[in-house]
Amino acid sequence: MKSLFNTVAGIAIAAAGVTAASAQELTIAIVNNGHMINMQKVAEAYTAETGVKLNWVSLEEGVLREQVTSDTATGGGQYDIINIGMQEAPIWGAAGWIEPLNFGADYDVEDILPAMRAGLSHEGTLYAAPFYGESSMVMYRKDLADAAGVTINDNDSWARVMDAAAAMHDPDNGVYGACLRGKPGWGDNMAFITTVVNSFGGAWFDAEGRPQLDSAMWNQAVNFYVDLLGNYGPPGSEGNSFNEILALYNEDKCGLWIDATIAASFLENENVAYAQSPNAGVAAGANWLWAWAMAVPAGTENKDAAMAFIEWATSKDYVQAVGNHPDFGWGSVPTGQRASTYAIPEFQAVAGFAAAEMAAIDSAAPAASDLKPYVGVQFAAIPEFPEVGSAVAQEMAAALSGAKSVEDALAAAQAAADAIMSEAGYY
């Protein structure tokens, strides 16, 4: 019998020197989020200085996960550097799929936020370096909330959030009360849905690894999610992920959005305000913890050059490069990864979201608990989770679109998850 307690993230690494780059070309697989796209421009200076040509493969989140997982698991060697996160890093490091990271003393690994170091390590060794880190929080239009006569507070009840969304909802004028992830994927709709489930006191698995999707807590949470987004969300929400909702928000079409704290760097309306994530009586697990990080696949022939690039791209110097870049500036620096970023006066002057972001990261609760007997907030840090999460994600999207009832979707999700976990030998 397997145990859900086998996968535990480490909390520290030993810094070591990094070998100078020897390759002249690197292929880098990145998620197509704003900070990653910006990196392509900032890194032109790296190529100019080192002579290392950088080939970028920018992919939508779900596609990236599929392609990177397939290539890395088989040692395909298609990429020299990959974007991964906290679900994969400890597991892939333990399996030998990615290289341990060893950087020079100037890198200052202790400056990386403890939550990020822990989530990207296995048994004390760092296997992926955070490019940016995040939790989740409420981002809302204070002008619309004020006009509607509603307030949104830190750690509000879900009932109050529903009321606020209803009050701001004005589809005749192109404004939707709540914009939330609906696109199927274990890191897409299930990231948000899992935090809702956690806040209702639910969990993915019990201590023996048995799926709990047929529980009352899952039923309550998913019914709430479908009602909130179905009644007060934009049409076609089952197709929306981070980038789609960011676009809607910046077109002034969203009253509130609960998603990654990193989104605050890209919000354009001056009336945006922030609040800590709501819950249904259980605060622990109501906001997620994640980092989009950079790792070196074991299959690359350019290990030293890849390691050198990651050391630069996740360093204090990189933050300065973005802050001083003529196309970006201090409001566009990657956040949630280094403590020192939050002490930079130029950043403090423009980052009205910084305090809310840090509060969310600090309050995230990835450790195993009585309610959630596994590591991870919006995921379970076990090898089988991506397959389970992806199967369940499709059912939740079907419930959101109206193709299935919530009850039928959860029953199908429970059956799929049970088949995967029993086949894996958990029970």
C-alpha positions as CSV (number, residue, x, y, z in Angstrom):
1,M,0.0,0.0,0.0
2,K,1.3,3.4,-0.9
3,S,1.1,6.4,1.5
4,L,0.2,10.0,0.7
5,F,2.9,11.0,3.1
6,N,5.8,9.7,1.0
7,T,6.2,13.0,-1.0
8,V,7.5,15.7,1.3
9,A,9.1,18.9,0.1
10,G,12.5,19.9,1.4
11,I,13.3,23.3,2.9
12,A,16.9,24.2,2.2
13,I,19.8,23.6,-0.2
14,A,23.5,23.8,-0.1
15,A,24.8,26.5,-2.4
16,A,27.5,25.4,-4.8
17,G,29.5,26.9,-7.7
18,V,28.0,26.7,-11.2
19,T,30.1,25.7,-14.2
20,A,30.4,28.3,-16.9
21,A,28.2,27.9,-20.0
22,S,29.7,25.9,-22.8
23,A,26.8,25.6,-25.2
24,Q,26.0,28.4,-27.7
25,E,22.3,27.5,-28.0
26,L,19.5,26.7,-25.5
27,T,15.9,25.7,-26.1
28,I,13.6,26.9,-23.4
29,A,10.0,25.8,-22.9
30,I,8.0,28.5,-21.1
31,V,4.3,29.1,-20.2
32,N,2.8,32.0,-22.2
33,N,2.2,34.2,-19.2
34,G,3.2,37.9,-19.1
35,H,6.4,37.6,-17.0
36,M,7.7,34.8,-19.2
37,I,6.9,36.7,-22.4
38,N,8.8,39.7,-21.0
39,M,11.8,37.5,-20.2
40,Q,12.4,36.9,-23.9
41,K,13.0,40.7,-24.4
42,V,15.1,41.1,-21.3
43,A,17.2,38.1,-22.1
44,E,18.4,39.7,-25.3
45,A,21.1,41.3,-23.1
46,Y,22.1,37.9,-21.9
47,T,22.7,36.7,-25.4
48,A,24.6,39.8,-26.3
49,E,26.9,39.3,-23.3
50,T,27.4,35.5,-23.4
51,G,26.8,34.7,-27.1
52,V,24.3,32.0,-26.0
53,K,21.4,31.9,-28.5
54,L,18.0,31.3,-26.8
55,N,15.3,29.5,-28.6
56,W,11.9,30.1,-26.9
57,V,9.0,27.6,-27.1
58,S,6.0,29.5,-25.6
59,L,3.0,27.3,-24.8
60,E,-0.4,27.6,-23.2
61,E,-0.4,26.2,-19.7
62,G,-2.0,22.9,-20.3
63,V,-0.1,22.2,-23.5
64,L,3.2,23.1,-21.8
65,R,2.5,20.6,-19.0
66,E,1.7,17.8,-21.4
67,Q,4.7,18.4,-23.7
68,V,7.2,19.0,-21.0
69,T,6.1,16.0,-18.9
70,S,6.3,13.7,-22.0
71,D,9.7,14.8,-23.1
72,T,11.2,14.9,-19.6
73,A,9.8,11.5,-18.5
74,T,11.3,9.9,-21.5
75,G,14.6,11.8,-21.5
76,G,13.8,13.1,-24.9
77,G,16.2,16.0,-24.7
78,Q,13.9,18.4,-26.7
79,Y,14.4,21.2,-24.2
80,D,17.4,22.4,-22.2
81,I,15.3,24.4,-19.7
82,I,11.7,23.9,-18.8
83,N,9.0,25.7,-16.8
84,I,7.6,23.5,-14.1
85,G,6.0,24.1,-10.6
86,M,5.7,22.8,-7.1
87,Q,3.7,19.7,-8.1
88,E,6.4,18.4,-10.4
89,A,9.7,19.6,-8.9
90,P,10.0,17.4,-5.8
91,I,8.7,14.3,-7.6
92,W,10.7,14.7,-10.8
93,G,13.8,15.5,-8.7
94,A,13.4,12.3,-6.7
95,A,12.9,10.4,-9.9
96,G,16.1,11.8,-11.4
97,W,14.2,13.5,-14.3
98,I,15.7,16.9,-13.5
99,E,19.0,18.0,-12.3
100,P,19.7,19.4,-8.8
101,L,20.5,23.1,-8.9
102,N,23.9,24.3,-7.7
103,F,24.5,28.1,-7.8
104,G,27.3,30.4,-6.6
105,A,27.2,32.2,-3.3
106,D,26.3,35.5,-5.0
107,Y,23.0,33.9,-6.0
108,D,21.8,34.2,-2.3
109,V,19.5,31.2,-2.2
110,E,18.4,32.2,1.3
111,D,16.8,35.3,-0.3
112,I,14.3,33.1,-2.0
113,L,11.1,33.0,0.0
114,P,11.0,29.9,2.3
115,A,7.6,28.8,0.9
116,M,9.1,28.8,-2.6
117,R,12.3,27.0,-1.6
118,A,10.4,24.3,0.2
119,G,7.9,23.7,-2.6
120,L,10.6,23.3,-5.2
121,S,12.9,21.0,-3.2
122,H,13.2,17.4,-2.3
123,E,15.1,16.2,0.8
124,G,16.8,19.6,1.1
125,T,17.9,19.9,-2.5
126,L,16.5,22.6,-4.8
127,Y,15.4,21.1,-8.2
128,A,13.8,24.2,-9.7
129,A,14.4,27.9,-9.2
130,P,11.4,30.2,-8.9
131,F,11.0,32.7,-11.7
132,Y,8.0,34.1,-10.0
133,G,5.8,32.8,-7.1
134,E,2.2,33.3,-6.3
135,S,-0.7,32.6,-4.1
136,S,-4.3,33.5,-4.9
137,M,-6.4,36.5,-3.8
138,V,-9.5,38.5,-4.7
139,M,-8.9,41.3,-7.2
140,Y,-12.0,43.5,-7.6
141,R,-13.2,46.8,-9.1
142,K,-13.6,49.0,-6.1
143,D,-15.5,51.6,-8.1
144,L,-18.1,49.1,-9.2
145,A,-18.4,47.7,-5.7
146,D,-18.8,51.1,-4.2
147,A,-21.4,52.0,-6.8
148,A,-23.3,48.8,-6.0
149,G,-23.1,49.5,-2.3
150,V,-21.2,46.3,-1.4
151,T,-17.9,45.7,0.3
152,I,-15.4,42.8,-0.1
153,N,-13.3,42.1,2.9
154,D,-10.3,39.9,3.7
155,N,-11.3,36.3,4.2
156,D,-15.0,37.0,3.4
157,S,-17.6,34.3,3.4
158,W,-18.5,32.8,0.0
159,A,-22.1,34.0,0.5
160,R,-20.9,37.7,0.7
161,V,-18.8,37.1,-2.4
162,M,-21.9,35.8,-4.2
163,D,-23.8,38.9,-3.1
164,A,-21.0,41.2,-4.3
165,A,-20.9,39.5,-7.7
166,A,-24.6,39.7,-8.1
167,A,-24.6,43.4,-7.2
168,M,-21.9,44.3,-9.7
169,H,-23.2,42.0,-12.5
170,D,-24.4,44.2,-15.4
171,P,-24.3,42.1,-18.5
172,D,-26.3,44.6,-20.5
173,N,-23.3,46.9,-20.2
174,G,-20.7,44.2,-20.6
175,V,-19.8,43.8,-17.0
176,Y,-19.9,40.4,-15.3
177,G,-19.9,40.0,-11.6
178,A,-17.3,37.2,-11.3
179,C,-14.6,36.0,-13.7
180,L,-13.1,32.7,-12.7
181,R,-11.2,29.9,-14.3
182,G,-13.3,27.3,-16.1
183,K,-11.0,25.8,-18.6
184,P,-10.3,22.1,-17.8
185,G,-6.9,21.2,-16.4
186,W,-5.4,20.2,-13.1
187,G,-3.7,23.6,-12.9
188,D,-6.6,25.5,-14.5
189,N,-10.2,25.1,-13.3
190,M,-9.1,22.6,-10.7
191,A,-6.7,25.1,-9.1
192,F,-9.5,27.4,-8.2
193,I,-12.1,24.7,-7.5
194,T,-9.7,22.9,-5.1
195,T,-9.3,26.0,-3.0
196,V,-13.1,26.3,-2.8
197,V,-13.4,22.6,-1.8
198,N,-10.6,23.1,0.8
199,S,-12.5,26.1,2.3
200,F,-15.6,23.9,2.6
201,G,-13.6,21.3,4.6
202,G,-13.1,18.9,1.7
203,A,-10.0,17.2,0.3
204,W,-8.9,15.2,-2.8
205,F,-8.0,12.0,-0.9
206,D,-8.1,10.4,2.5
207,A,-5.0,9.2,4.2
208,E,-5.1,5.9,2.3
209,G,-5.4,7.7,-1.0
210,R,-9.0,7.0,-1.6
211,P,-10.7,9.8,-3.6
212,Q,-13.2,11.9,-1.7
213,L,-15.1,13.5,-4.6
214,D,-18.4,11.9,-3.6
215,S,-18.3,13.8,-0.2
216,A,-20.8,16.4,0.8
217,M,-18.1,19.0,0.9
218,W,-17.2,18.5,-2.8
219,N,-20.9,18.6,-3.7
220,Q,-21.4,21.9,-1.8
221,A,-18.3,23.5,-3.2
222,V,-18.9,22.6,-6.8
223,N,-22.5,23.6,-6.7
224,F,-21.5,26.9,-5.3
225,Y,-18.8,27.4,-8.0
226,V,-21.3,26.5,-10.8
227,D,-24.0,28.8,-9.4
228,L,-21.6,31.7,-9.0
229,L,-20.0,31.5,-12.4
230,G,-23.1,30.3,-14.1
231,N,-25.2,33.2,-12.8
232,Y,-22.7,36.0,-12.7
233,G,-19.8,35.0,-15.0
234,P,-19.2,35.7,-18.6
235,P,-20.6,33.4,-21.3
236,G,-18.3,30.5,-22.3
237,S,-16.5,30.5,-18.9
238,E,-15.6,26.8,-19.4
239,G,-13.1,28.0,-21.9
240,N,-11.4,30.7,-19.8
241,S,-8.0,30.3,-18.1
242,F,-5.6,33.0,-16.7
243,N,-4.9,34.8,-20.0
244,E,-8.5,34.9,-21.1
245,I,-9.7,36.4,-17.8
246,L,-6.8,38.9,-17.7
247,A,-7.9,40.2,-21.0
248,L,-11.5,40.4,-19.9
249,Y,-10.5,42.3,-16.7
250,N,-8.4,44.7,-18.6
251,E,-11.3,45.4,-20.9
252,D,-13.3,46.4,-17.7
253,K,-15.6,43.4,-18.1
254,C,-15.1,41.8,-14.6
255,G,-16.4,42.9,-11.2
256,L,-14.2,40.5,-9.3
257,W,-11.6,37.9,-10.1
258,I,-10.1,35.3,-7.7
259,D,-6.8,34.0,-9.2
260,A,-3.0,34.2,-9.0
261,T,-1.6,37.1,-7.1
262,I,0.9,37.6,-10.0
263,A,-2.0,38.9,-12.1
264,A,-1.9,42.2,-10.1
265,S,1.3,43.1,-12.0
266,F,-0.7,43.2,-15.3
267,L,-4.0,44.9,-14.2
268,E,-4.5,48.2,-15.9
269,N,-7.6,49.7,-14.2
270,E,-6.6,52.2,-11.4
271,N,-9.7,51.2,-9.4
272,V,-8.5,47.7,-8.6
273,A,-8.4,46.6,-5.0
274,Y,-7.4,43.4,-3.3
275,A,-8.7,41.1,-0.5
276,Q,-7.6,37.8,0.9
277,S,-9.3,34.7,-0.4
278,P,-12.8,33.9,0.9
279,N,-13.8,30.7,2.6
280,A,-16.7,28.7,3.9
281,G,-15.5,28.3,7.4
282,V,-12.1,26.8,6.7
283,A,-9.4,29.3,6.0
284,A,-6.5,26.9,5.6
285,G,-6.2,26.0,1.9
286,A,-8.5,28.8,0.7
287,N,-5.6,30.3,-1.3
288,W,-3.2,28.3,-3.3
289,L,0.6,28.3,-3.4
290,W,2.5,28.0,-6.7
291,A,5.7,29.0,-8.5
292,W,6.5,28.9,-12.1
293,A,10.0,27.8,-11.9
294,M,12.9,26.8,-14.2
295,A,14.5,23.4,-14.2
296,V,17.1,21.5,-16.2
297,P,15.9,18.2,-17.7
298,A,18.3,15.3,-17.2
299,G,18.1,14.6,-20.9
300,T,19.8,17.8,-22.0
301,E,23.3,17.8,-23.4
302,N,23.7,21.5,-22.4
303,K,23.5,21.2,-18.6
304,D,26.1,23.7,-17.7
305,A,24.8,26.4,-20.0
306,A,21.2,25.7,-18.9
307,M,22.3,26.0,-15.2
308,A,24.1,29.3,-15.9
309,F,21.0,30.8,-17.6
310,I,18.7,29.8,-14.8
311,E,21.1,31.3,-12.2
312,W,20.9,34.6,-14.1
313,A,17.1,34.6,-14.9
314,T,16.1,33.9,-11.3
315,S,18.7,36.3,-9.7
316,K,18.5,39.7,-8.0
317,D,20.3,41.0,-11.1
318,Y,17.4,39.9,-13.3
319,V,14.9,41.8,-11.1
320,Q,17.0,44.9,-11.5
321,A,17.2,44.3,-15.3
322,V,13.4,44.3,-15.6
323,G,13.0,47.2,-13.3
324,N,15.4,49.3,-15.3
325,H,14.3,48.1,-18.7
326,P,12.9,50.8,-20.9
327,D,10.0,48.6,-22.1
328,F,8.9,47.4,-18.6
329,G,9.8,49.1,-15.3
330,W,9.4,48.3,-11.6
331,G,5.7,47.5,-11.9
332,S,6.6,44.6,-14.2
333,V,9.2,42.8,-12.1
334,P,8.5,39.2,-11.3
335,T,7.4,38.9,-7.7
336,G,6.7,36.2,-5.1
337,Q,10.1,34.7,-5.4
338,R,12.7,36.9,-3.5
339,A,12.3,38.8,-0.2
340,S,14.7,41.5,-1.4
341,T,12.4,42.5,-4.2
342,Y,9.9,43.8,-1.7
343,A,12.5,46.1,-0.1
344,I,13.4,47.9,-3.3
345,P,12.1,51.5,-3.0
346,E,11.2,51.8,-6.7
347,F,9.2,48.6,-6.5
348,Q,7.4,49.7,-3.3
349,A,6.4,53.0,-5.0
350,V,4.4,51.3,-7.8
351,A,3.3,47.9,-6.3
352,G,0.1,48.7,-4.5
353,F,-0.6,44.9,-4.5
354,A,2.6,43.9,-2.7
355,A,1.3,43.7,0.9
356,A,-1.8,41.7,-0.2
357,E,0.4,39.4,-2.3
358,M,2.8,38.7,0.6
359,A,0.0,38.1,3.0
360,A,-1.5,35.5,0.7
361,I,1.8,33.7,0.2
362,D,2.5,33.7,3.9
363,S,-0.9,32.3,4.8
364,A,-0.9,29.5,2.2
365,A,-0.9,26.1,3.9
366,P,0.7,23.3,1.8
367,A,1.6,21.0,4.7
368,A,-0.4,17.8,5.3
369,S,-3.2,18.2,7.9
370,D,-6.0,16.2,9.4
371,L,-8.4,17.6,6.8
372,K,-5.9,17.3,3.9
373,P,-3.5,14.4,4.5
374,Y,-1.1,15.3,1.7
375,V,1.4,18.0,0.7
376,G,0.0,20.7,-1.6
377,V,-2.9,23.2,-1.5
378,Q,-4.5,23.2,-5.0
379,F,-2.8,19.9,-5.9
380,A,-1.6,16.7,-4.2
381,A,2.1,16.2,-4.4
382,I,1.9,12.6,-5.6
383,P,2.8,11.3,-9.1
384,E,-0.7,10.3,-9.9
385,F,-2.3,13.7,-9.3
386,P,-1.9,15.2,-12.8
387,E,-3.8,12.2,-14.3
388,V,-6.5,12.4,-11.6
389,G,-6.8,16.1,-11.7
390,S,-7.1,16.2,-15.5
391,A,-9.9,13.6,-15.5
392,V,-11.8,15.5,-12.8
393,A,-11.2,18.8,-14.6
394,Q,-13.1,17.6,-17.7
395,E,-16.1,16.6,-15.5
396,M,-16.1,20.0,-13.7
397,A,-16.1,21.8,-17.1
398,A,-19.0,19.7,-18.2
399,A,-20.9,20.7,-15.0
400,L,-20.1,24.4,-15.6
401,S,-21.3,24.3,-19.2
402,G,-24.5,22.5,-18.3
403,A,-23.7,19.4,-20.2
404,K,-23.9,17.4,-16.9
405,S,-25.5,18.0,-13.5
406,V,-23.0,18.6,-10.7
407,E,-24.0,15.3,-9.1
408,D,-23.5,13.3,-12.3
409,A,-20.1,15.1,-13.0
410,L,-18.9,14.3,-9.4
411,A,-20.0,10.7,-9.7
412,A,-18.1,10.3,-13.0
413,A,-15.1,12.1,-11.5
414,Q,-15.1,9.9,-8.4
415,A,-15.2,6.8,-10.6
416,A,-12.3,8.0,-12.8
417,A,-10.2,9.0,-9.8
418,D,-10.9,5.7,-8.0
419,A,-9.8,3.7,-11.1
420,I,-6.5,5.6,-11.3
421,M,-5.6,5.4,-7.6
422,S,-6.5,1.8,-7.2
423,E,-4.6,0.9,-10.3
424,A,-1.6,2.7,-8.8
425,G,-1.7,0.5,-5.8
426,Y,-2.9,2.9,-3.1
427,Y,-5.5,0.4,-1.9
